[in-house]
Amino acid sequence: MSASVLTAVAWPYANGPRHIGHVSGFGVPSDVFSRYMRMSGNRVLMVSGTDEHGTPIQVQAEKEGLTARELADKYNRVIASDLQGLGLSYDLFTRTTTGNHYQVVQDLFSALWKNGYVIPKVEMGAISPSTGRTLPDRFIEGTCPICGYDGARGDQCDNCGNQLDPIDLKNPRSRINGETPKFIETEHLFLDLPSFIESLGSWMSTRTDWRPNVLKFSQNLIKDLRPRAITRDLDWGVPIPLDGWSDQPMKRFYVWFDAVIGYLSASVEWARRSGNDDAWQEFWTGDAQGYYFMGKDNIVFHSLIWPSLLLGQNGAGDKGGEPGRFGTLNLPTEVVSSEYLTMSGSKFSTSRGTVIYVGDFLKEFGPDALRYFISVAGPENQDTDFTWEEFVRRTNFELANEWGNLVNRSISMAHKNVGAIPKATALTDADHELLRQSKAAFDTVGAHLRRSRFKQASGEAMRVISAANKYLSDQEPWKLKDDPDRRDSVLHTALQVVQDANTLMTPFLPHSAQKVHEALGGTGVWAAQPEMTEVTDLDVPDRSYPVLTGDYAGEQAKWESTPLEVGRPLQKPTPLFPRLEKELGETGPEWAPIVTD
């Protein structure tokens, strides 16, 4: 039975190009999941965009001699291009500086305000003594007053998970220039998180099937929730639609507040561009399911804060209330968080030069080798170290030797001996057993993909490929020149499993899956790719920007074993995955960072 599925993908920040650590958390997992869901007959809406407000954008813009909007324009295009190259099948990848986004953010805020979940409060705010500019909580670090961790941020401690205020930190310092921040009195609007403790706890108790790292972390934080600021003293952000606030040029919504609402605003924009303004409701109300993908540093925003905003908008927090403009919206079905992809045990860091940019990686190795590595060896449940040696090993022995070799030799032998898909006559027990394994894998792999267990899913698919390689080695069709019927039966069986395995691997390897489809004589689109289109802002006609979108609902791959068409002509295949030089595994390509322990 088909379902309406929202795939909500974390918004990459537009202050520079993204690295492979970023896309291992939000990018590849969300696309593998979405492609499988579409292949299974579900209606999927996959949305995201670039996160473009806040002080970090202003700081980077000054470094590059640009305005904040110019910088956002620049990196919005860079990031969108890289994600397109990676094959992320967004229905809409947009941005947070659109007129549509501003309106959705303001409307949701208005519902929170009306229902009493936003409160004004005077606090001590941090500013930079040298520039006079507000320092965001996340740009202040120091020693946690609770656990003593020295790398705690001004909004929370990643070591103990507790929510913090910058003024509570011991020895606070600016992450921008290292200076000690100055604290001054300032009035801001706060999300009254304590007013959601009961309703959040009740909802969280039903989330028993979430990944353990997400569930335990979130449950431990509920009882200690404190009001959290949703406004900041800066001029780059979404204006506050409230008397006494809207006319203040240095008061804007905090960047995290407007960005997390982007899932809804992107869905609304998609609907408006589709010609049916209400189409977004299919993915946000009723029986629709919502899956949110991000790295572990964003768990709290998606498992606690975003559900709180939704409850408040719905009038369903501890204070009650009435639904806002958007009616009653669904809370997340699951928050799918990955751990960190590291290098030599350290997080990827642009400032330290420990970074492999997505664009550089794609130019050198193409998208599918990276997609496969992240799926089979990425940080799904624990931090995972990226090494060039492991990347080379996975590419050579699993993609080239196992999968690529099976495709190449099966199609090559059939092309050489028959020129087309051969006919199978009497099948042996060995033939039947391989076909049984191949068909059974659809249920096994599919069950893992529905639960976002990508390592187990890819492992089961590769098990079918290994069995097919062993089958060919055992049956030795190249020695059956005097028994063409048996030779053809073996080759037909092998090609059927190639077809099945290609379907199983399509969510992971959509680009090479298209090539295998064509190598088997298929025509048309097997795995649709995103397209970049220049559009005009729906509400600000003098602005335009690129979006990623695509037609993924056409006649494409389905999650099922499809019988081969006997007699379909075959061409001599070309290698699917070139082997990488073994020496590459020592330090990587010349442009790659050199990391020492």
DOMAR-408266 format. One line per field, with one value per residue (C-alpha): residue in one letter; x, y, z. Coordinates in nm, 4 decimals. Example, Ala and Ser with C-alpha at 12.3 -4.5 7.8 and 13.67 -1.06 7.14 Angstrom:
2
rest: A, S
xx: 1.2300, 1.3670
yy: -0.4500, -0.1060
zz: 0.7800, 0.7140
***
This chain:
597
rest: M, S, A, S, V, L, T, A, V, A, W, P, Y, A, N, G, P, R, H, I, G, H, V, S, G, F, G, V, P, S, D, V, F, S, R, Y, M, R, M, S, G, N, R, V, L, M, V, S, G, T, D, E, H, G, T, P, I, Q, V, Q, A, E, K, E, G, L, T, A, R, E, L, A, D, K, Y, N, R, V, I, A, S, D, L, Q, G, L, G, L, S, Y, D, L, F, T, R, T, T, T, G, N, H, Y, Q, V, V, Q, D, L, F, S, A, L, W, K, N, G, Y, V, I, P, K, V, E, M, G, A, I, S, P, S, T, G, R, T, L, P, D, R, F, I, E, G, T, C, P, I, C, G, Y, D, G, A, R, G, D, Q, C, D, N, C, G, N, Q, L, D, P, I, D, L, K, N, P, R, S, R, I, N, G, E, T, P, K, F, I, E, T, E, H, L, F, L, D, L, P, S, F, I, E, S, L, G, S, W, M, S, T, R, T, D, W, R, P, N, V, L, K, F, S, Q, N, L, I, K, D, L, R, P, R, A, I, T, R, D, L, D, W, G, V, P, I, P, L, D, G, W, S, D, Q, P, M, K, R, F, Y, V, W, F, D, A, V, I, G, Y, L, S, A, S, V, E, W, A, R, R, S, G, N, D, D, A, W, Q, E, F, W, T, G, D, A, Q, G, Y, Y, F, M, G, K, D, N, I, V, F, H, S, L, I, W, P, S, L, L, L, G, Q, N, G, A, G, D, K, G, G, E, P, G, R, F, G, T, L, N, L, P, T, E, V, V, S, S, E, Y, L, T, M, S, G, S, K, F, S, T, S, R, G, T, V, I, Y, V, G, D, F, L, K, E, F, G, P, D, A, L, R, Y, F, I, S, V, A, G, P, E, N, Q, D, T, D, F, T, W, E, E, F, V, R, R, T, N, F, E, L, A, N, E, W, G, N, L, V, N, R, S, I, S, M, A, H, K, N, V, G, A, I, P, K, A, T, A, L, T, D, A, D, H, E, L, L, R, Q, S, K, A, A, F, D, T, V, G, A, H, L, R, R, S, R, F, K, Q, A, S, G, E, A, M, R, V, I, S, A, A, N, K, Y, L, S, D, Q, E, P, W, K, L, K, D, D, P, D, R, R, D, S, V, L, H, T, A, L, Q, V, V, Q, D, A, N, T, L, M, T, P, F, L, P, H, S, A, Q, K, V, H, E, A, L, G, G, T, G, V, W, A, A, Q, P, E, M, T, E, V, T, D, L, D, V, P, D, R, S, Y, P, V, L, T, G, D, Y, A, G, E, Q, A, K, W, E, S, T, P, L, E, V, G, R, P, L, Q, K, P, T, P, L, F, P, R, L, E, K, E, L, G, E, T, G, P, E, W, A, P, I, V, T, D
xx: 0.0000, 0.1473, 0.2069, 0.2834, 0.6383, 0.8127, 1.1923, 1.3146, 1.6869, 1.9036, 1.9816, 2.3516, 2.4868, 2.5787, 2.9062, 3.1242, 3.1274, 3.0243, 3.2631, 3.2066, 3.1483, 2.8413, 2.6838, 2.7512, 2.5057, 2.2265, 2.2814, 2.3423, 2.1292, 1.8255, 1.8567, 1.9046, 1.5928, 1.3892, 1.4856, 1.3865, 1.0569, 0.9716, 1.0705, 0.8354, 0.5404, 0.5220, 0.4655, 0.7729, 0.8432, 1.2148, 1.2902, 1.5692, 1.7796, 2.0642, 2.0528, 2.1538, 2.0977, 2.2929, 2.6227, 2.8490, 2.7275, 2.8107, 3.1558, 3.2436, 3.1033, 3.3381, 3.6334, 3.5458, 3.4562, 3.0910, 2.7549, 2.5720, 2.3282, 2.6087, 2.7841, 2.4611, 2.4004, 2.7526, 2.7498, 2.3875, 2.4933, 2.8090, 2.6254, 2.3297, 2.5689, 2.7581, 2.4387, 2.3110, 2.6379, 2.5982, 2.2560, 2.0427, 1.6868, 1.5280, 1.1746, 1.2779, 1.6114, 1.5607, 1.6926, 1.5919, 1.6123, 1.2934, 0.9788, 0.7875, 1.0164, 0.9861, 0.6058, 0.5877, 0.8285, 0.6299, 0.2979, 0.4217, 0.5664, 0.2341, 0.0592, 0.3176, 0.2751, -0.1045, -0.1016, 0.1312, 0.4424, 0.6690, 0.7697, 0.9754, 1.2698, 1.5679, 1.8977, 2.2675, 2.3676, 2.7204, 2.8799, 3.2235, 3.4205, 3.6138, 3.3178, 3.0127, 2.8391, 2.6241, 2.7976, 2.5669, 2.5584, 2.7154, 3.0077, 3.1070, 3.2916, 3.4392, 3.4323, 3.0989, 2.9853, 2.8176, 3.0673, 3.3883, 3.4254, 3.6446, 3.4886, 3.1306, 2.9336, 2.7193, 2.3959, 2.4752, 2.7528, 2.8116, 2.9825, 2.6992, 2.4160, 2.2867, 2.1350, 2.3524, 2.3613, 2.6864, 2.7190, 2.7259, 3.0454, 3.3731, 3.6448, 3.4162, 3.5849, 3.4773, 3.5256, 3.5651, 3.8710, 3.9373, 3.8519, 3.6534, 3.2941, 3.1272, 2.7826, 2.5146, 2.1428, 1.9137, 1.5507, 1.4649, 1.1781, 1.2075, 1.0443, 0.8900, 1.0248, 0.9209, 0.5610, 0.6170, 0.7743, 0.4569, 0.3377, 0.6889, 0.7418, 0.4107, 0.4944, 0.8536, 0.7299, 0.5748, 0.9046, 1.0323, 1.1736, 1.4105, 1.7838, 1.9027, 2.1523, 1.8784, 1.6119, 1.8269, 1.9910, 1.6530, 1.4780, 1.7580, 1.7132, 1.3349, 1.3084, 1.5786, 1.4417, 1.4668, 1.3333, 1.5429, 1.5974, 1.4479, 1.5589, 1.8972, 2.0448, 2.1472, 2.0156, 2.0501, 1.7535, 1.3764, 1.1966, 0.9775, 0.6063, 0.5208, 0.4381, 0.7428, 0.9734, 0.9025, 1.0360, 1.3662, 1.6327, 1.8648, 1.6121, 1.5724, 1.4796, 1.7675, 1.9000, 1.8237, 1.4585, 1.3945, 1.6046, 1.4202, 1.0898, 1.2396, 1.1045, 0.7545, 0.8329, 1.0087, 0.7057, 0.4771, 0.7020, 0.7055, 0.3259, 0.2969, 0.5330, 0.3414, 0.0215, -0.1647, -0.1055, -0.2480, -0.0434, 0.1993, -0.0757, -0.0588, 0.2881, 0.2208, -0.1202, -0.3222, -0.1427, 0.1650, 0.5034, 0.7934, 1.1590, 1.4270, 1.7927, 2.0909, 2.4205, 2.4254, 2.5044, 2.1529, 1.9576, 1.8217, 1.6810, 1.4874, 1.3846, 1.2890, 1.2796, 1.1110, 0.8450, 0.7887, 0.7349, 0.4894, 0.3034, 0.2832, 0.1584, -0.0984, -0.2173, -0.1199, 0.1495, 0.0960, -0.0889, -0.3263, -0.4335, -0.5735, -0.4093, -0.2464, -0.2622, -0.1268, -0.3781, -0.2671, 0.0779, 0.2358, 0.5320, 0.8335, 0.7825, 1.1560, 1.4675, 1.7410, 2.0698, 2.4152, 2.7302, 3.0468, 3.2647, 3.6173, 3.9752, 4.2393, 3.9895, 3.9132, 3.6065, 3.6403, 3.7457, 3.7745, 3.9736, 4.2306, 4.2531, 4.1122, 3.8517, 3.7620, 3.5140, 3.2324, 3.3065, 3.6722, 3.5769, 3.3181, 3.5604, 3.8129, 3.5977, 3.2396, 2.9338, 2.8612, 3.1915, 3.1340, 2.7673, 2.8639, 3.1379, 2.9052, 2.6317, 2.8435, 3.1148, 2.9756, 2.8912, 2.5445, 2.5588, 2.9027, 3.1821, 3.3682, 3.7157, 3.7559, 4.0859, 4.1953, 4.3141, 3.9655, 3.8054, 4.0384, 3.9759, 3.5984, 3.6036, 3.8416, 3.7287, 3.3567, 3.2524, 3.5067, 3.5927, 3.2582, 2.9780, 3.1503, 3.3093, 2.9774, 2.8078, 3.0948, 3.1599, 2.7925, 2.6966, 3.0226, 2.9729, 2.6093, 2.7026, 2.9849, 2.7928, 2.4366, 2.4349, 2.1190, 1.9534, 1.9734, 1.6846, 1.6841, 1.5703, 1.5897, 1.7057, 1.9090, 1.8874, 2.1828, 1.9998, 1.6815, 1.8698, 2.0485, 1.7245, 1.5535, 1.8235, 1.8007, 1.4228, 1.4214, 1.6648, 1.3975, 1.2139, 1.5311, 1.7024, 1.3754, 1.3073, 1.6466, 1.6014, 1.2614, 1.4375, 1.7338, 1.9728, 2.1916, 2.4918, 2.2797, 2.0831, 2.3918, 2.5526, 2.2552, 2.2600, 2.6326, 2.5695, 2.3536, 2.6295, 2.8892, 2.6607, 2.6197, 2.9967, 3.0446, 2.7686, 2.9441, 3.2763, 3.1127, 2.9102, 3.1929, 2.9755, 3.2886, 3.3542, 3.0080, 3.0656, 2.9445, 2.6290, 2.4816, 2.1459, 2.3116, 2.5454, 2.2502, 2.0589, 2.3539, 2.3972, 2.0253, 2.0247, 2.3303, 2.1830, 1.8536, 2.0444, 2.2397, 1.9043, 1.7783, 2.1019, 2.0971, 1.7533, 1.8746, 2.1741, 1.9850, 1.9179, 2.2903, 2.4323, 2.1756, 2.4247, 2.5839, 2.2401, 2.1354, 2.4441, 2.3699, 2.0096, 2.1329, 2.3999, 2.1197, 1.9502, 1.7093, 1.5935, 1.4522, 1.5204, 1.5975, 1.7064, 1.6118, 1.8617, 1.7940, 1.7926, 1.9021, 1.6534, 1.6649, 1.3422, 1.1961, 1.1094, 0.7350, 0.6961, 0.9925, 0.9810, 1.3163, 1.5049, 1.5942, 1.7850, 1.8581, 1.6580, 1.7067, 1.4040, 1.3220, 1.0636, 1.0930, 0.7390, 0.7760, 0.8221, 1.1405, 1.2856, 1.0444, 1.1328, 1.0656, 1.2248, 1.1456, 1.1860, 1.4386, 1.3182, 1.4646, 1.6161, 1.6810, 2.0028, 2.3174, 2.6191, 2.9706, 2.9868, 3.2455, 3.3923, 3.1432, 3.3962, 3.7640, 4.0103, 4.1975, 4.5733, 4.6803, 4.9221, 4.6263, 4.5380, 4.8472, 4.7796, 4.4989, 4.5182, 4.7488, 4.4705, 4.3647, 4.4623, 4.7507, 4.6480, 4.8890, 4.8038
yy: 0.0000, 0.3334, 0.6176, 0.9883, 1.0357, 1.3613, 1.3398, 1.6472, 1.6982, 1.9211, 2.2591, 2.3095, 2.6444, 2.8741, 3.0175, 2.7888, 2.4657, 2.1465, 1.8613, 1.4864, 1.4831, 1.7003, 1.4835, 1.1657, 1.2986, 1.4696, 1.3997, 1.0412, 0.8716, 1.0864, 1.0156, 0.6390, 0.6343, 0.8510, 0.6563, 0.3297, 0.4749, 0.5969, 0.2631, 0.0937, 0.2947, 0.5637, 0.9316, 1.1163, 1.4841, 1.5439, 1.9048, 2.1239, 2.4215, 2.6439, 2.8063, 3.1670, 3.3951, 3.4769, 3.6275, 3.3565, 3.4577, 3.8211, 3.7307, 3.5231, 3.7908, 4.0487, 3.8142, 3.7793, 4.1453, 4.0679, 4.1585, 3.8893, 3.8358, 3.8160, 3.5515, 3.3549, 3.3764, 3.2516, 2.9469, 2.8596, 2.7869, 2.6015, 2.3792, 2.3148, 2.2176, 1.9745, 1.8121, 1.7796, 1.6115, 1.3701, 1.2769, 1.3858, 1.3602, 1.6681, 1.7553, 2.1043, 2.2333, 2.6038, 2.8634, 3.0598, 3.4076, 3.3749, 3.5785, 3.2541, 3.1413, 3.4776, 3.4560, 3.0960, 3.1725, 3.4789, 3.2935, 3.0067, 3.2532, 3.4371, 3.1131, 3.0514, 3.4068, 3.3895, 3.0588, 3.1972, 2.9937, 3.2948, 3.5242, 3.8484, 3.8402, 4.0617, 3.8761, 3.9407, 3.9172, 3.8707, 4.1162, 4.1430, 4.4262, 4.4967, 4.5121, 4.5726, 4.2894, 4.0294, 3.6973, 3.3985, 3.1467, 2.8817, 3.1159, 3.1374, 2.8527, 2.7864, 2.5434, 2.3800, 2.4769, 2.1361, 1.8753, 2.0781, 2.0075, 2.2818, 2.2847, 2.3647, 2.6076, 2.8934, 2.7120, 2.3582, 2.1249, 1.8416, 1.6426, 1.6273, 1.7458, 2.0172, 2.3419, 2.6410, 3.0198, 3.1888, 3.3845, 3.0545, 2.9378, 2.9585, 3.1440, 3.2275, 3.3240, 3.4093, 3.1329, 3.4080, 3.5878, 3.4450, 3.7611, 3.7591, 3.8628, 4.1570, 4.0968, 4.3677, 4.3787, 4.3204, 4.2154, 3.9123, 3.6777, 3.3282, 3.0003, 2.8829, 2.5285, 2.4353, 2.4695, 2.1625, 1.9255, 1.7233, 1.7138, 1.6432, 1.3677, 1.2056, 1.2130, 1.0990, 0.7927, 0.6689, 0.6933, 0.3520, 0.2507, 0.5471, 0.4950, 0.4453, 0.7332, 0.9783, 0.8521, 0.8326, 1.1712, 1.3393, 1.1770, 1.2843, 1.6511, 1.6923, 1.7469, 2.0186, 2.2325, 2.6082, 2.9035, 2.9511, 3.2796, 3.2942, 3.6513, 3.8194, 4.1685, 4.1768, 4.3077, 3.9940, 3.7641, 3.7307, 4.0376, 3.9920, 4.0541, 4.2063, 4.5614, 4.7211, 4.4708, 4.4920, 4.8503, 4.7675, 4.7176, 4.5329, 4.2715, 3.9551, 3.5932, 3.3749, 3.1740, 2.8347, 2.9331, 3.0285, 2.7454, 2.4625, 2.6043, 2.5659, 2.2122, 2.3548, 2.6605, 2.4491, 2.2197, 2.5212, 2.6621, 2.3257, 2.3196, 2.6748, 2.5948, 2.2735, 2.4667, 2.3356, 2.5609, 2.3026, 2.0042, 2.0299, 1.9194, 1.5610, 1.5302, 1.7143, 1.6017, 1.2879, 0.9579, 1.1149, 1.0100, 1.2501, 1.1443, 1.3975, 1.3427, 1.5215, 1.4840, 1.4264, 1.7897, 1.8759, 1.6161, 1.8544, 2.0911, 1.8109, 1.5854, 1.8533, 2.2097, 2.1481, 1.9222, 2.1980, 2.4547, 2.2195, 2.1517, 2.5238, 2.5996, 2.3234, 2.4574, 2.1218, 2.2222, 2.2149, 2.5520, 2.4394, 2.6870, 2.6901, 2.5689, 2.8433, 2.9096, 2.5655, 2.3611, 2.0571, 1.9475, 1.6073, 1.5699, 1.3714, 1.0009, 0.9522, 1.1610, 0.9776, 1.1107, 0.9938, 1.0256, 1.2031, 1.1083, 1.1850, 1.1847, 1.0384, 1.0566, 1.4278, 1.6003, 1.7455, 2.1064, 2.3740, 2.6022, 2.3296, 2.2166, 1.8741, 1.8784, 1.6990, 1.9077, 1.7324, 1.9111, 1.8020, 1.4443, 1.4261, 1.5569, 1.2872, 0.9819, 1.0513, 1.0287, 0.6576, 0.5569, 0.8200, 0.7259, 0.3611, 0.4327, 0.6457, 0.3800, 0.0789, 0.2309, 0.5651, 0.6957, 0.5430, 0.4473, 0.5603, 0.7950, 0.6491, 0.7380, 0.8101, 0.6841, 0.6786, 0.3221, 0.2059, 0.4044, 0.2440, -0.1023, -0.0647, 0.0766, -0.1837, -0.5014, -0.4406, -0.2073, -0.2967, -0.6615, -0.7835, -0.5773, -0.4351, -0.7683, -0.9538, -0.7064, -0.7024, -1.0727, -1.1752, -0.9287, -0.9821, -1.3579, -1.3213, -1.0606, -1.2720, -1.6002, -1.4867, -1.1130, -1.0793, -1.1915, -1.5730, -1.8088, -2.0391, -2.3966, -2.6555, -2.4964, -2.6863, -2.6713, -2.4316, -2.1994, -2.2052, -2.1450, -1.8349, -1.6940, -1.7638, -1.5752, -1.2859, -1.2484, -1.2959, -1.0070, -0.7556, -0.8152, -0.8316, -0.5248, -0.3324, -0.3960, -0.2516, 0.0523, 0.1313, 0.1543, 0.3530, 0.0664, 0.1372, -0.0745, -0.3852, -0.3128, -0.2670, -0.5724, -0.7919, -0.6623, -0.7337, -1.0848, -1.1540, -1.0194, -1.2433, -1.5449, -1.4665, -1.4408, -1.7764, -1.9243, -1.8178, -1.9538, -2.2863, -2.3211, -2.2095, -2.1151, -2.0374, -2.4113, -2.5003, -2.4409, -2.7946, -2.7483, -2.4156, -2.4769, -2.5157, -2.2229, -2.0014, -2.1132, -2.0228, -1.6855, -1.6094, -1.6931, -1.4738, -1.1827, -1.2093, -1.1764, -0.8818, -0.7200, -0.7914, -0.6788, -0.3592, -0.2826, -0.3581, -0.1289, 0.1543, 0.3584, 0.3483, 0.3730, 0.5535, 0.6750, 0.3359, 0.1709, 0.3673, 0.2365, -0.1244, -0.0827, 0.0334, -0.2383, -0.4939, -0.3435, -0.1248, 0.2154, 0.5237, 0.6569, 0.3974, 0.6275, 0.9927, 1.2602, 1.6074, 1.9078, 2.2619, 2.5238, 2.9026, 3.0369, 3.3735, 3.4360, 3.3829, 3.6927, 3.9133, 3.9276, 4.1040, 3.8124, 3.4794, 3.1780, 2.8146, 2.5263, 2.1529, 1.9557, 1.6561, 1.4222, 1.1060, 0.9768, 0.8570, 0.5046, 0.4162, 0.1381, -0.0424, -0.2370, -0.5812, -0.8575, -0.7896, -1.0826, -1.0231, -0.9854, -1.2794, -1.1700, -0.8098, -0.7071, -0.6576, -0.4417, -0.5089, -0.3455, -0.1024, -0.1243, -0.0024, 0.1072, 0.1664, 0.0296, 0.2883, 0.2853, 0.1167, 0.4008, 0.6377, 0.4738, 0.6090, 0.9853, 1.0315, 1.2541, 1.5554, 1.7986, 1.6022, 1.7184, 1.5370, 1.4348, 1.3083, 1.1558
zz: 0.0000, -0.1053, 0.1393, 0.1289, 0.2538, 0.3402, 0.3253, 0.5123, 0.4551, 0.6768, 0.5233, 0.4339, 0.5466, 0.2575, 0.3888, 0.1745, -0.0269, 0.1532, 0.2296, 0.2263, 0.6021, 0.5478, 0.2768, 0.4758, 0.7342, 0.5423, 0.1725, 0.0666, 0.3371, 0.2525, -0.1195, -0.0804, 0.1363, -0.1040, -0.4150, -0.2484, -0.1290, -0.4793, -0.6358, -0.3869, -0.5160, -0.2487, -0.3171, -0.1926, -0.1364, -0.0734, 0.0206, 0.1513, 0.0494, 0.1567, 0.5023, 0.4364, 0.7374, 1.0516, 1.1631, 1.0116, 0.6651, 0.7419, 0.8750, 0.5674, 0.3377, 0.4892, 0.4382, 0.0693, 0.0132, -0.0594, 0.0853, 0.2810, -0.0067, -0.2636, -0.0554, -0.0147, -0.3913, -0.4606, -0.2361, -0.3022, -0.6608, -0.5587, -0.3123, -0.5434, -0.8241, -0.5989, -0.4712, -0.8261, -0.9230, -0.6333, -0.7708, -0.4749, -0.6062, -0.4510, -0.5499, -0.4454, -0.3213, -0.2587, -0.0118, 0.2993, 0.1427, -0.0630, -0.0115, 0.0353, 0.3183, 0.4949, 0.4854, 0.6117, 0.8983, 0.9998, 0.9806, 1.1965, 1.4468, 1.4612, 1.5614, 1.8349, 1.9635, 1.9581, 2.1473, 2.4154, 2.3376, 2.2758, 2.5617, 2.5693, 2.8019, 2.8830, 2.8832, 2.8746, 2.5104, 2.3812, 2.1419, 1.9887, 2.1591, 1.8399, 1.5974, 1.8162, 1.6339, 1.8097, 1.8636, 1.8052, 2.0899, 1.8656, 1.7953, 2.1608, 2.3252, 2.6657, 2.9544, 3.0349, 3.3880, 3.4286, 3.3067, 3.2644, 2.8904, 2.7424, 2.3936, 2.4971, 2.2780, 2.4007, 2.3188, 2.4309, 2.5390, 2.2926, 2.5672, 2.8229, 2.5955, 2.8276, 2.7000, 2.7967, 2.7841, 2.6713, 2.9951, 3.1895, 3.0173, 3.2051, 3.0138, 2.7174, 2.3888, 2.0374, 1.7809, 1.5181, 1.6552, 2.0019, 2.1943, 2.5178, 2.4430, 2.6140, 2.7643, 2.7532, 2.8341, 2.5368, 2.4921, 2.2842, 2.2136, 2.3563, 2.2662, 2.5944, 2.5755, 2.9333, 2.8090, 2.5914, 2.8442, 2.9038, 2.5426, 2.4115, 2.6654, 2.5758, 2.2057, 2.2592, 2.4508, 2.1245, 1.9303, 2.0396, 1.7006, 1.6544, 1.6367, 1.9963, 1.9829, 1.8840, 2.1239, 2.4357, 2.3733, 2.3225, 2.6175, 2.8508, 2.7569, 2.7837, 3.1585, 3.1579, 2.8736, 2.9236, 2.7219, 2.4090, 2.2224, 1.8729, 1.7916, 1.7590, 1.7284, 1.3628, 1.0322, 0.8180, 0.8659, 0.8596, 1.0055, 1.3146, 1.2382, 1.5757, 1.6818, 1.8405, 1.6719, 1.2992, 1.2779, 1.4508, 1.1804, 1.4187, 1.5357, 1.3289, 1.3847, 1.4985, 1.2022, 1.3579, 1.4071, 1.0466, 0.9003, 1.0746, 0.9446, 0.5965, 0.5669, 0.5679, 0.3557, 0.0915, 0.0774, 0.0343, -0.2392, -0.4176, -0.4085, -0.5391, -0.8251, -0.9042, -0.9817, -0.6765, -0.3767, -0.1357, -0.2621, 0.0323, 0.2732, 0.1438, 0.3006, 0.6288, 0.7495, 0.8077, 0.7509, 0.5865, 0.7213, 0.7803, 0.7961, 0.8891, 0.7942, 0.9516, 1.1369, 1.5115, 1.5929, 1.4761, 1.6735, 1.9374, 1.6737, 1.5026, 1.7895, 2.0446, 1.9107, 1.5739, 1.7328, 1.9901, 1.7135, 1.5450, 1.8698, 1.9395, 1.5871, 1.6230, 1.9591, 2.1096, 2.3608, 2.7371, 2.7239, 2.4483, 2.1808, 1.8277, 1.5046, 1.3005, 0.9272, 0.8406, 1.0373, 1.2349, 1.1126, 1.1680, 1.4002, 1.2701, 1.2122, 1.2624, 1.3105, 1.1192, 1.2501, 1.1456, 1.3530, 1.2286, 0.9342, 1.0542, 0.9228, 1.1541, 1.4382, 1.3960, 1.2541, 0.9065, 0.9542, 0.6870, 0.9179, 0.9937, 0.6322, 0.7186, 0.4471, 0.1239, -0.0709, -0.2519, -0.5787, -0.5818, -0.4997, -0.7779, -1.0393, -0.9514, -0.8767, -0.9844, -0.7583, -0.7147, -0.5535, -0.2831, -0.2442, -0.2012, 0.0522, 0.2650, 0.2472, 0.3290, 0.5489, 0.6620, 1.0119, 1.0354, 1.4040, 1.5196, 1.4161, 1.1196, 1.0005, 0.6288, 0.4879, 0.1269, 0.1750, 0.2735, -0.0077, -0.2624, -0.1183, -0.1282, -0.4800, -0.6243, -0.4529, -0.4113, -0.6921, -0.9618, -0.8859, -0.7534, -0.9065, -1.2138, -1.3016, -1.2742, -1.5070, -1.7558, -1.7923, -1.7950, -2.0682, -2.2603, -2.2816, -2.3853, -2.6456, -2.7844, -2.8015, -2.8726, -2.9353, -2.7302, -2.4065, -2.4408, -2.3784, -2.0776, -2.1279, -1.8498, -1.5256, -1.2697, -0.8914, -0.8902, -1.1295, -0.9241, -0.5985, -0.7295, -0.8691, -0.5369, -0.3456, -0.5883, -0.5610, -0.1827, -0.1459, -0.2449, 0.0820, 0.2900, 0.1442, 0.1314, 0.5009, 0.5906, 0.3663, 0.5168, 0.8531, 0.7112, 0.7828, 0.4852, 0.5803, 0.6251, 0.3067, 0.0899, 0.2501, 0.1580, -0.1999, -0.2288, -0.0951, -0.4026, -0.6264, -0.4607, -0.5010, -0.8719, -0.9200, -0.7486, -0.9648, -1.2852, -1.1611, -1.0713, -1.3930, -1.6262, -1.9252, -2.1294, -2.1365, -2.2692, -2.6402, -2.7160, -2.5080, -2.6219, -2.4507, -2.1128, -2.1792, -2.2668, -1.9579, -1.7369, -1.9055, -1.8890, -1.5176, -1.4572, -1.6524, -1.4653, -1.1405, -1.2847, -1.3591, -1.0076, -0.8433, -1.0463, -0.9062, -0.5529, -0.6011, -0.7717, -0.4533, -0.3756, -0.7298, -0.9485, -1.2100, -1.2792, -1.2498, -1.5570, -1.7397, -1.6429, -1.7572, -2.0966, -2.1113, -2.0703, -2.3751, -2.1825, -2.3020, -2.1316, -1.7837, -1.5181, -1.2337, -1.2829, -1.1870, -1.0442, -1.2740, -1.1940, -1.3097, -1.2821, -1.1325, -1.0369, -0.6736, -0.6358, -0.4192, -0.5158, -0.8985, -0.9427, -0.7843, -0.9408, -0.8156, -0.9090, -0.7679, -0.7909, -0.8960, -1.1133, -1.2578, -1.0510, -1.1036, -1.4622, -1.5972, -1.4107, -1.1979, -0.9660, -0.6534, -0.7993, -1.0002, -1.3666, -1.6112, -1.8862, -2.2420, -2.4367, -2.7665, -2.6627, -2.8441, -2.6371, -2.7065, -2.5838, -2.2390, -2.1083, -1.7547, -1.4965, -1.2326, -1.3191, -1.0668, -0.8643, -0.8280, -0.5056, -0.4323, -0.4045, -0.0752, 0.0984, 0.0863, -0.1678, -0.4790, -0.4894, -0.3988, -0.0894, 0.2611, 0.4260, 0.7755, 1.0372, 1.3727
***
